């Protein structure tokens, strides 16, 4: 096992232990059941505390990250915008549900912080995977089928972040790449112009 796999193995181990303790509760009887319940509750509290204190993502145990305060109108913001590029070179906005269960902001953070540290082989494998996921979602949308959380729950599904606009229009053929733009703006600029004025091509992921 290589070193990048170790954090993922730890997350898997914590989840497997969570399931094992839950199965123990379901099977225990009499006085043993009380001890099993106490062990299960203690573990859930402890693992959530570890995730919260370390701020290390460990799904389904939350890091309890909060967004608080009120932003200044002149505070500079940055956002990555992912756009699919078709065979004719036209750009299409990718729906925020394209990479479910990985949410848009999580993918952006990974592209900014982890992707640049990969070796050439890791980058190419990541690019092929992401373009394939985008094309899988494109094919479903083009066929009138649901993607993301709506695949199982339909209109009852709750979006991760409702303020992100859906992008359900797709090209007839596959995307050849994903072009990533860095958008920079302030709230006052948005209020004045109604749109983002500063965007820069950051990278292009090829399938």
C-alpha positions as CSV (number, residue, x, y, z in Angstrom):
1,X,0.0,0.0,0.0
2,X,1.4,3.4,-1.0
3,X,1.4,6.3,1.4
4,X,-1.4,8.3,-0.4
5,X,-3.7,5.3,0.3
6,X,-3.2,5.4,4.1
7,X,-5.6,8.2,4.9
8,X,-8.3,6.5,2.8
9,X,-7.6,3.2,4.6
10,X,-8.1,4.9,7.9
11,X,-11.4,6.3,6.9
12,X,-12.5,2.9,5.6
13,X,-11.5,1.3,8.9
14,X,-13.4,3.8,11.0
15,X,-16.6,3.2,8.9
16,X,-16.2,-0.6,9.0
17,X,-15.8,-0.4,12.8
18,X,-19.0,1.8,12.9
19,X,-20.9,-0.9,10.9
20,X,-19.5,-3.7,13.1
21,X,-20.6,-2.1,16.3
22,X,-24.0,-1.5,14.8
23,X,-24.3,-5.2,13.8
24,X,-23.3,-6.1,17.4
25,X,-26.1,-4.0,18.8
26,X,-28.6,-5.6,16.4
27,X,-27.5,-9.1,17.4
28,X,-27.0,-8.6,21.2
29,X,-29.6,-9.7,23.7
30,X,-30.2,-9.1,27.4
31,X,-27.5,-7.4,29.4
32,X,-25.1,-7.7,26.5
33,X,-27.3,-5.5,24.4
34,X,-26.9,-2.6,26.9
35,X,-23.1,-2.9,26.7
36,X,-23.2,-3.0,22.9
37,X,-25.4,0.1,22.8
38,X,-23.1,2.0,25.1
39,X,-20.0,1.0,23.1
40,X,-21.8,2.1,19.9
41,X,-22.8,5.5,21.3
42,X,-19.4,6.0,22.8
43,X,-17.7,5.3,19.5
44,X,-19.9,7.6,17.5
45,X,-19.3,10.4,19.9
46,X,-15.6,9.8,20.0
47,X,-15.1,9.6,16.2
48,X,-17.2,12.7,15.6
49,X,-15.1,14.5,18.2
50,X,-11.9,13.5,16.4
51,X,-13.3,14.6,13.0
52,X,-14.4,17.9,14.5
53,X,-11.1,18.7,16.4
54,X,-8.8,17.7,13.6
55,X,-11.1,19.1,10.8
56,X,-10.2,16.0,8.7
57,X,-13.0,14.8,6.4
58,X,-14.2,11.4,7.5
59,X,-17.6,10.7,6.0
60,X,-20.1,10.0,7.5
61,X,-18.6,11.5,10.6
62,X,-18.8,15.3,10.3
63,X,-16.0,17.8,10.9
64,X,-18.8,20.3,11.9
65,X,-17.5,23.0,9.7
66,X,-19.5,26.2,9.9
67,X,-19.8,29.3,7.7
68,X,-20.3,32.3,9.8
69,X,-20.1,36.1,9.6
70,X,-21.0,38.6,7.0
71,X,-18.7,39.2,4.0
72,X,-17.5,42.7,3.0
73,X,-18.7,43.9,-0.4
74,X,-15.1,44.5,-1.5
75,X,-13.8,41.1,-0.3
76,X,-12.2,39.2,-3.3
77,X,-13.6,35.8,-4.0
78,X,-12.4,32.9,-6.2
79,X,-14.4,30.1,-7.7
80,X,-13.5,27.3,-10.1
81,X,-16.0,26.9,-13.0
82,X,-15.9,23.5,-14.9
83,X,-17.0,23.5,-18.5
84,X,-17.2,20.6,-20.9
85,X,-15.7,21.1,-24.3
86,X,-17.3,19.2,-27.2
87,X,-15.7,17.9,-30.4
88,X,-16.3,21.3,-32.1
89,X,-14.6,23.2,-29.3
90,X,-17.8,24.7,-27.9
91,X,-18.1,25.0,-24.1
92,X,-21.0,23.7,-22.0
93,X,-21.5,24.4,-18.3
94,X,-21.4,21.1,-16.3
95,X,-24.3,20.5,-14.0
96,X,-23.4,20.6,-10.3
97,X,-24.6,17.1,-9.9
98,X,-22.3,15.7,-12.5
99,X,-19.7,14.3,-10.1
100,X,-22.1,13.1,-7.4
101,X,-21.5,11.9,-4.7
102,X,-18.5,14.3,-4.8
103,X,-19.9,17.8,-4.5
104,X,-18.7,20.7,-6.7
105,X,-16.9,22.6,-3.9
106,X,-15.1,19.5,-2.7
107,X,-13.9,18.7,-6.3
108,X,-12.7,22.3,-6.7
109,X,-10.7,22.0,-3.5
110,X,-9.2,18.8,-4.7
111,X,-8.3,20.3,-8.1
112,X,-6.6,23.3,-6.3
113,X,-4.8,21.5,-3.6
114,X,-4.2,17.8,-4.5
115,X,-4.2,17.5,-8.3
116,X,-1.1,19.7,-8.7
117,X,0.8,17.3,-6.4
118,X,0.1,14.2,-8.4
119,X,2.7,12.7,-10.7
120,X,2.1,12.5,-14.4
121,X,0.5,9.1,-14.3
122,X,-1.8,10.2,-11.5
123,X,-2.8,13.3,-13.4
124,X,-3.7,11.4,-16.6
125,X,-5.7,8.8,-14.7
126,X,-7.6,11.6,-12.8
127,X,-8.3,13.5,-16.1
128,X,-9.6,10.4,-17.8
129,X,-11.8,9.5,-14.8
130,X,-13.3,13.0,-14.5
131,X,-14.0,13.4,-18.3
132,X,-15.6,9.9,-18.3
133,X,-17.8,10.9,-15.3
134,X,-18.8,14.1,-17.1
135,X,-19.7,12.1,-20.3
136,X,-21.7,9.6,-18.3
137,X,-23.8,12.4,-16.8
138,X,-24.1,14.0,-20.3
139,X,-25.4,10.8,-21.8
140,X,-28.0,10.4,-19.0
141,X,-29.2,14.0,-19.4
142,X,-29.3,13.7,-23.2
143,X,-31.5,10.7,-22.8
144,X,-33.9,12.5,-20.5
145,X,-32.7,10.5,-17.4
146,X,-31.8,11.9,-14.0
147,X,-28.3,12.3,-12.6
148,X,-26.9,12.8,-9.1
149,X,-29.1,12.5,-6.1
150,X,-32.2,12.5,-8.2
151,X,-31.4,9.1,-9.7
152,X,-32.9,7.2,-6.8
153,X,-35.2,9.8,-5.2
154,X,-36.4,11.8,-8.2
155,X,-38.1,15.1,-7.3
156,X,-37.9,14.2,-3.6
157,X,-34.1,14.5,-3.7
158,X,-32.5,17.3,-1.7
159,X,-29.7,19.1,-3.5
160,X,-26.4,19.6,-1.7
161,X,-26.6,23.4,-2.4
162,X,-29.8,24.7,-3.9
163,X,-28.2,28.1,-4.9
164,X,-26.1,26.4,-7.6
165,X,-28.0,26.7,-10.9
166,X,-28.7,23.5,-12.7
167,X,-27.1,23.1,-16.2
168,X,-29.2,20.4,-18.0
169,X,-28.4,21.4,-21.6
170,X,-25.9,19.1,-23.3
171,X,-24.2,18.6,-26.6
172,X,-25.1,15.7,-29.0
173,X,-21.7,14.0,-28.6
174,X,-19.2,13.4,-25.9
175,X,-17.0,16.0,-24.3
176,X,-13.4,15.8,-25.4
177,X,-12.1,17.7,-22.3
178,X,-13.1,19.7,-19.3
179,X,-11.8,23.3,-19.2
180,X,-11.4,24.8,-15.8
181,X,-11.7,28.6,-15.3
182,X,-10.8,30.6,-12.2
183,X,-13.4,33.2,-11.6
184,X,-12.5,36.2,-9.4
185,X,-15.0,38.8,-8.2
186,X,-16.3,40.8,-5.3
187,X,-19.9,41.2,-4.2
188,X,-19.9,44.9,-5.2
189,X,-18.8,43.9,-8.8
190,X,-21.7,41.4,-9.0
191,X,-24.2,44.1,-7.8
192,X,-22.9,46.7,-10.2
193,X,-22.5,44.6,-13.4
194,X,-24.7,41.6,-12.7
195,X,-22.0,39.1,-13.8
196,X,-18.5,38.0,-13.2
197,X,-16.0,40.0,-15.3
198,X,-12.6,38.3,-14.5
199,X,-12.1,34.7,-15.6
200,X,-8.9,32.9,-16.4
201,X,-8.3,29.5,-18.0
202,X,-6.6,27.5,-15.2
203,X,-6.2,24.1,-16.8
204,X,-7.8,21.6,-19.2
205,X,-8.4,18.0,-18.4
206,X,-8.4,15.6,-21.4
207,X,-10.1,12.3,-21.7
